[in-house]
Amino acid sequence: MPEPELIDHAGLDSVVYIRIYLMGLKIFVPITLLAFAVLVPVNWTGGTLEQIKDLTFSNIDKLSISNIPPGSKRFCAHVLMSYIFTFWTFYVIYKEYKTTAFMRLQFLASESRRPDQFTVLVRNVPPDPDESVTEHVEHFFCVNHPDHYLTHQVVYNANKLANLVAKKKSLQNWLTYHQNKYERNPSSKPTTKTGFWGLWGTRVDAIDYYTAEIGKLSEEEDKERERVINDPNAVVPAAFVSFKSRWGAAVCAQTQQTSNPTIWLTERAPEPRDVYWDNLAIPYFELTIRRLLVAVGLFFLIFFFMLPIAFVQSLASIEGIEKVFPFLKPVIEMKFIKSLVQGILPGIALKIFLIVLPIILIIMSKIEGFTSLSSLDRRSAVKYHLFLLVNVFVGSIVTGTAMDQLKTFLNQSATEIPKTIGVSIPLKATFFITYIMVDGWSAIAAEILRLVPLVMFHLKNTFLVKTEQDRDQAMDPGCVDFATSEPRIQFYFLLGLVYAAVTPLLLPFIIVFFAFSYTVFRHQIINVYNQKYESGAAFWPDVHRRLIIGLIIAQLLLLGLMSTKEARELTPLLVALPILTIWFHVFCKGRFESAFVKFPLQDAMVRDTLERATDPNLNLKMYLQDAYIHPVFRGGELERPEIIDEEEDNPLVPTTRNSQKSQSKYSSDVSSGAGS
Amino acid sequence: MPEPELIDHAGLDSVVYIRIYLMGLKIFVPITLLAFAVLVPVNWTGGTLEQIKDLTFSNIDKLSISNIPPGSKRFCAHVLMSYIFTFWTFYVIYKEYKTTAFMRLQFLASESRRPDQFTVLVRNVPPDPDESVTEHVEHFFCVNHPDHYLTHQVVYNANKLANLVAKKKSLQNWLTYHQNKYERNPSSKPTTKTGFWGLWGTRVDAIDYYTAEIGKLSEEEDKERERVINDPNAVVPAAFVSFKSRWGAAVCAQTQQTSNPTIWLTERAPEPRDVYWDNLAIPYFELTIRRLLVAVGLFFLIFFFMLPIAFVQSLASIEGIEKVFPFLKPVIEMKFIKSLVQGILPGIALKIFLIVLPIILIIMSKIEGFTSLSSLDRRSAVKYHLFLLVNVFVGSIVTGTAMDQLKTFLNQSATEIPKTIGVSIPLKATFFITYIMVDGWSAIAAEILRLVPLVMFHLKNTFLVKTEQDRDQAMDPGCVDFATSEPRIQFYFLLGLVYAAVTPLLLPFIIVFFAFSYTVFRHQIINVYNQKYESGAAFWPDVHRRLIIGLIIAQLLLLGLMSTKEARELTPLLVALPILTIWFHVFCKGRFESAFVKFPLQDAMVRDTLERATDPNLNLKMYLQDAYIHPVFRGGELERPEIIDEEEDNPLVPTTRNSQKSQSKYSSDVSSGAGS
């Protein structure tokens, strides 16, 4: 499948995501060839390790920088190679940034008319004693964007309603389940208990009971729906404001509206399915407090996460269990069970924490107040990347928990830290090779077999699935989990960059990982995954920044390593590298980042002009009317209090939306079929 | 003089500048009272210094934190006070930021129509093979801002022409000088030599010679002027684009024009007299390279500036002179001269460097490529502040040059650095009190007497002044030199914040400094200074940021000091302070900074509407036509190749400009009269 077709099929996000793997190959294949051609012979003939008596070393060590005697002139080769590797990486990631920016711009330019092109999300609408939110918004934009303002949609605080809808859906599901049961076996009428989860209470006829309950809920839901629509307090101070042209929307999204920058905040609206509705109403001051708390929380999560785990582990030991549950003592004291408990328990707390970690990070990002699912994912990825850096990378190299490391590093000088880590780098090569195979390769093998989804599906099927609808849901193939998988890729980039000049033998393993992943994920994206949202590769600046962080870490560690090797005259040369890298980052940021965060007026104007020529009768107001309504209102139940326009029966737009919907349903059917 | 009148008279920049001193008083008067009420008694009764035998100490030391025994509970008072001081500072600088932002917005709203309100500076216009720059600009903005684009002015590369004009002016000056001489003494016709500076060459009649030279130059100038106007290569790829409304200009300045963010860069145009013309044509890539080089250069300037000075000093020693000029040996060996040379020479190189430093910093900022004089000043202030921090503050506390300090700090741990500095803080109190008196108080005394300008004026009068015009120039009173004086104020803020909790006795000296400065500078601004440009207090975010830096340094040093005092349980409390401070900075930045960098659409719209109502016949195009032309073209000599508009004879606007001009001339007359 060629790339343009792939973009049509799976969206730009997915395509750019698999390009990260491709970029890994582009970076590391030439580096590996060069390292094997130059560094391996230089290291191999270093001959230090053989001279030291009483030292066991593997051939891997003989191929690494450890085999070069201190103060040797051969280190020039490593410094030179480090320069070449850096510049090659610059070249590749510059080109990738350029390509991605181009792809994004082309994607944005080529995609069909979408509501978010015309819409701006306005937050922190100031309260007005005389006007409702909707009037206030309308007046403000009529005055300040008189030639461009078209319409707007207010945001309802529909959390309670959403709860009711979800509850009703669950009851409906139970009703279907009991009806099915009754149809299959008409002899016994199914019964249920009225208490919690049907576990206790008086026994009643299930079908009657659920029908009655649903009836009650429906009434309640209608009442709540009416309240939400009519109560002015149910409207949060945020709105989706739509403009007559893309130009008008681009202007409004990029400019400041009033002299107080904490009210009337405008940003380009996320696409409707990408909106995270709960966060639209956070005032500015609360937002800054939340960010502070989350930052402090993240610090503690990263550096002190071992504390609660150690506590749980101490409780979950044999002695702990015997203390709390004395009656279990005879069982536990059995030799088989005792060894099992001792073997499994300490690890299990850590494992559970690591599984729960992405969820914790997503919750933290939600607390931070981002308004779209894609930005939540991106923020979580930032946090996960930090966690991996500190706890997996540094944690594997330096012994002790992150807390101990923090204490050590605080008491070490700025020049001492890279030395401490750098010295251990060559020694850990074998460990990381194993890590790549165990964690990287096997994860991909599991991905292609879809082991985890298979197990999850069967678990759900056994315990939770009651109706056909449930089964469909359980079979949902999911999507690329950007928040956790991208930081993991970055970890392999980091390993590759760090070891390129130190132990080149690690590089082929990285290459195999990237090649293997690329093939597998390409396949999954084509045949399995569903797309949750489309952000147009908005995550690329993050990917680029993390690569730069990897480069700088690699350079600093090499600097630290070199300074212990009595190669003093070479260190100034290595100091220049991180400075160059930071400059390169600033340069790329200035050159490309705005393609991902801003919306150029020229492109907007071109599309507006084109559309005016091809589709002069378009009723944009009608098209945008219902684009941004809370998902619980979808289904036409929202009564509109607005005056109905005379052009409202224009059928142009609903058709487009229906066809889009049916198309996405089709692709989901296809992929879920392939995934099961 | 009340504040609004002062703003009218001296501009917002000056008024806000003296408010910095006022803010110093607002911060430090309550802090001083509290410190004297609480900390001084606590310290005085500490009684440690008296117990130590063989220790000479002053009463100042008895009032400082040194008098408290290690591990004492009394440190709670210092920590508590440090919190109170921090929050009080927060309160004051928050209010000041708010007031300044409000003043700026009001100032911008109230000022009369000005060209920069309608104009956007466009840089990096991409080359086009088919069109000239002016056509390209016009087409681009006609297409992308069709409803708002009005006109534009290209920028000519008139550096050569400017040189010619300057040369002609100097010759003219000589001519006037000789004519005056001849008039006073008609008997001897003045002569001059044709060579360099009139020092050698054949002797000729001066008046004839200069008249001929001026004639030649005028011809050359005319030719060059014609070339600049007609040669398409003399147009740099930048333009001042004007819009029909303030709204249109605000939109264009804040949005991105094309998908390539390195071309068609738009920013709000500086006011005409604020433009730094030489930097308008730097391409994006060159700009990033320049910034990198200047950053590296600044690092070396700050940390290694002692190297060349030490080199000069070694040359300028008695032995060095004797080596290079052996014939001077008998003179130098005389006892009086020898001691003079030994006493003065080592200091003189350093003194010259410190006088030249602001010029070096301004040149560095010019290399960085900023396009307005005000931003050049602001950037130089950033650099000067860093220099003062490293070389004066840290340099006075820790012995050794900045280079040595850098080496020490690199080899110290992150927790060790604040300790090293913090421990020395109480010991240096006497030194800094002397410093405040010698450097701060005396500088202000010199300022009120205008000693430096007086000396400079007499020097110039004796050696350089030849004509009346020269004398006028020498009598120019100058203006507030923001780039050097603001960082110096910040230094006193820093001292006050650092010593507030350590040696409160220093605070009254700071207060005297601020009170004295406020009175003096207020007087100078009212009666003496000329205004060079008006940026509308655009420097305030920098002032705020530097105050925050001062606060954080003070907090870290107190933390370092405390951790040596065996008050371990108090340190976590102190760690929270810098985090809070950083959060406060982020909060203030989000809350107020945009008032200084962005231009809200609402305000623009209000002013546009108002103007349309009050002045419906305004010919804006005529008004903006000549607003942004290079100063060498001023004087009506620029032939305009454009087509003349039919409405061009509207007399409305020139009147306004003339009245403005005459007004500024009037105020300059007044102030120069007062200054002499």
Interface residues (C-beta under 8 A of the other chain):
Chain A: A101 L105 V143 N144 H145 D147 A250 V251 Q254 T255 Q256 Q257 T258 S259 P261 T262 Y284 F285 T288 R291 L292 V296 F409 L410 N411 Q412 S413 A414 T415 E416 I579 W583 V586 F587 G590 R591 F592 E593 S594 A595 K598 F599 P600 L601 Q602 D603 M605
Chain B: A101 L105 V143 N144 H145 D147 A250 V251 Q254 T255 Q256 Q257 T258 S259 P261 T262 Y284 F285 T288 R291 L292 V296 F409 L410 N411 Q412 S413 A414 T415 E416 I579 W583 V586 F587 G590 R591 F592 E593 S594 A595 K598 F599 P600 L601 Q602 D603 M605
